[in-house]
């Protein structure tokens, strides 16, 4: 007795074949990349934007420290006019102080002449910088300051001896005062005149350094 012939089993499709399974989100779609295997790490996701416009987008040469180092601005040069005026003001003050000291003790002091020159040169260069015009003005003003300081001191001495006012000797009889200065001038008088400009040059270098 013959057995009935069983129809052959239909061929089995491999798992995840070309036809997607309805409702299975893991079914492979045509043309889609292979699904992640069990235990395999997920591919890295791009970082979400943070809203920071300064976030680094790759190495950009020359941006925020990537280029040449920062160069500071050059220092502003001193004002020549203000330096000359400052030296002139210091010379007027120094001449009065020098004359008052010399007239009070009735003699001149070399250190006082040096102090006059140093003050004039230092103040002028401190305000106007190390410009040659400012240094030259300080040298000239210091010489004039020492000279007028000597005249002020002599006027105080003569006014005290004649029992007259200082202004009468210094302003009303200025010509006669110059004649007395020429007669009384000696080596030390001219040496003190020289010390003022030398000290002014040293004071200017000190201020510039």
C-alpha positions in Angstrom: 0.0 0.0 0.0 1.6 3.2 -1.1 2.1 6.2 1.2 0.7 9.6 0.2 3.3 12.0 -1.0 3.8 15.0 1.3 4.4 18.3 -0.3 7.9 19.6 0.3 8.3 22.3 3.0 8.5 25.8 1.6 12.0 27.3 1.7 12.7 29.2 4.9 13.6 32.8 4.6 16.7 34.0 6.6 16.0 36.1 9.7 15.6 39.7 8.8 15.2 39.1 5.1 14.2 41.5 2.5 10.6 41.7 3.5 10.0 43.7 6.7 7.9 42.3 9.4 5.0 44.5 10.3 5.2 46.0 13.7 8.9 45.0 14.2 11.0 48.1 14.6 14.1 46.0 14.4 13.4 44.5 11.0 16.0 45.4 8.5 14.8 47.8 5.8 16.2 47.6 2.3 19.2 49.7 1.9 19.5 50.4 5.7 22.8 49.7 7.5 23.1 46.5 9.5 21.3 46.7 12.9 23.5 46.8 16.0 24.6 43.4 17.1 24.0 42.4 20.7 26.8 43.6 22.9 28.2 46.0 20.2 28.5 49.7 21.3 26.2 52.1 19.7 27.7 54.5 17.2 28.6 57.9 18.6 26.0 60.6 18.2 27.0 64.1 17.2 27.1 66.5 20.1 24.0 68.6 20.5 24.6 72.4 19.9 25.1 74.2 23.2 24.3 77.7 21.9 27.8 78.9 22.7 29.1 80.8 19.6 32.6 80.6 21.0 32.6 76.8 21.1 35.6 75.4 19.3 34.8 74.2 15.8 38.1 72.6 15.0 41.5 74.2 15.1 41.2 77.7 13.7 44.7 79.2 13.5 45.0 82.8 14.7 41.8 82.8 16.8 42.0 83.4 20.5 45.6 82.5 21.1 46.2 80.4 18.0 48.1 83.2 16.2 50.8 85.7 17.0 51.1 86.8 20.7 49.4 90.0 21.8 51.5 93.0 21.2 51.0 95.8 23.8 50.5 99.3 22.6 53.6 101.5 22.7 53.8 103.9 25.6 52.7 107.4 24.8 55.5 109.9 24.5 55.8 112.7 26.9 54.4 116.2 26.1 57.3 118.5 25.3 55.3 121.7 26.0 54.2 120.5 29.4 57.7 119.3 30.2 59.1 122.8 29.5 56.4 124.5 31.5 57.0 122.1 34.4 60.8 122.8 34.3 60.1 126.6 34.3 57.7 126.3 37.3 60.3 124.2 39.2 63.0 126.8 38.3 60.9 129.7 39.7 60.2 127.9 43.0 63.8 126.6 43.3 65.2 130.1 42.7 63.1 131.6 45.5 64.0 128.9 47.9 67.7 129.2 47.0 67.7 132.9 47.5 65.8 132.8 50.8 68.3 130.2 52.2 71.3 132.2 50.9 69.9 135.5 52.3 69.1 134.0 55.6 72.5 132.6 56.3 74.3 135.3 54.3 76.3 132.9 52.3 75.9 130.4 49.4 75.8 126.6 49.7 77.0 124.3 47.0 74.5 121.6 47.9 71.6 124.2 47.4 72.8 124.9 43.9 73.0 121.2 43.1 69.5 120.7 44.6 68.1 123.5 42.3 69.5 122.0 39.2 68.4 118.4 40.1 64.9 119.5 40.9 64.4 121.4 37.6 65.8 118.7 35.4 63.9 115.9 37.2 60.5 117.6 37.2 60.9 118.6 33.5 61.8 115.2 32.3 59.3 113.5 34.5 56.5 115.4 32.8 57.9 115.8 29.3 60.0 112.7 28.9 63.6 112.3 27.8 63.2 114.6 24.8 66.4 116.7 24.1 64.3 119.9 24.0 63.0 119.2 27.6 66.5 118.4 28.9 68.0 121.5 27.2 65.3 123.7 28.7 65.9 122.2 32.2 69.7 122.9 31.9 69.1 126.5 30.9 66.3 127.1 33.5 68.5 125.7 36.2 71.3 128.1 35.3 68.9 131.0 35.4 67.4 129.7 38.7 70.8 129.6 40.4 71.6 133.1 39.1 68.4 134.7 40.3 68.7 132.8 43.6 72.0 134.5 44.1 70.4 137.9 43.3 67.5 137.3 45.7 69.9 136.3 48.5 72.1 139.4 47.8 69.0 141.6 47.8 68.0 140.4 51.2 71.4 141.1 52.6 71.7 144.6 51.1 68.1 145.5 52.1 68.8 144.4 55.7 72.1 146.4 55.7 70.4 149.6 54.3 67.2 149.1 56.3 65.0 149.2 53.2 62.5 146.8 51.8 63.5 143.8 49.6 61.3 145.0 46.7 63.1 148.4 46.6 66.4 146.7 46.1 65.3 143.9 43.8 62.8 145.8 41.6 63.6 149.5 41.9 67.4 149.2 41.9 67.9 146.1 39.8 70.7 147.6 37.7 72.7 148.6 40.8 72.1 145.1 42.2 73.7 143.6 39.1 76.8 145.8 39.5 77.1 144.7 43.1 76.8 141.0 42.0 79.6 141.5 39.5 81.9 143.1 42.1 81.2 140.4 44.6 81.4 137.4 42.2 84.3 135.1 42.7 85.3 131.5 41.7 82.8 129.9 44.0 80.0 132.1 42.5 80.6 130.8 39.0 81.2 127.3 40.2 77.7 127.3 41.8 76.3 128.5 38.5 77.9 125.6 36.8 76.7 123.0 39.3 73.1 123.8 38.6 73.1 122.8 34.9 75.2 119.7 35.6 72.8 118.6 38.3 69.8 119.3 36.0 71.2 116.9 33.4 71.6 114.3 36.1 68.1 114.8 37.3 66.7 114.4 33.8 68.5 111.1 33.4 67.3 110.0 36.7 63.7 110.8 35.7 64.0 109.0 32.4 65.6 105.9 33.9 
